[in-house]
Amino acid sequence: MNLSLLCAGIWFLVANVLAMIPSNDNHWRRAYILMAIGIPLLGWVTYENGWLVGFLALLGGGWILRWPVYYAWRYIEGLFTKE
């Protein structure tokens, strides 16, 4: 296991622990911090381990940060639908 996968594992562990702690803003501040750290980390994992491992890390991050992904999907979907 190389350093990028170790750091990604620590990111997943910290994200899960942060999700268990109560929050006044429904965890959005923590989600922004996790995204700011996770995006470069995802690039590092993909660079060192290939696109398949990077894609699996992307799926795992999307699973943990599912509400920001959901709202981003709704926003993009709204750009292409005209009512």
C-alpha positions, 0 to 999 in steps of 0.5 A, a space after each residue: 500500500 502506498 502513501 496516497 492510499 493510506 491518506 485516502 483511508 485516513 480521509 475516509 476514517 475522518 469523514 466517518 467520524 465527523 459524520 457521527 458528531 452532531 452539527 448545527 449546520 447539517 454538516 455542510 461546513 465539514 463537507 466543504 472542508 472534506 471536499 477541499 481536501 478530498 479533490 486533490 487527494 483523489 487526483 493523487 490516488 488516481 495518478 499513483 494507482 491508475 484510473 480504476 482505483 481512482 474511480 473506486 475512491 471517487 465512488 467512495 467519496 461520493 458515498 460519504 458526501 452524498 448530499 453535496 453530490 445530490 444537490 450538484 446533480 440537481 443543479 446540473 440537471 436544472 441547467 438542461 431542463 427548461 420549463 
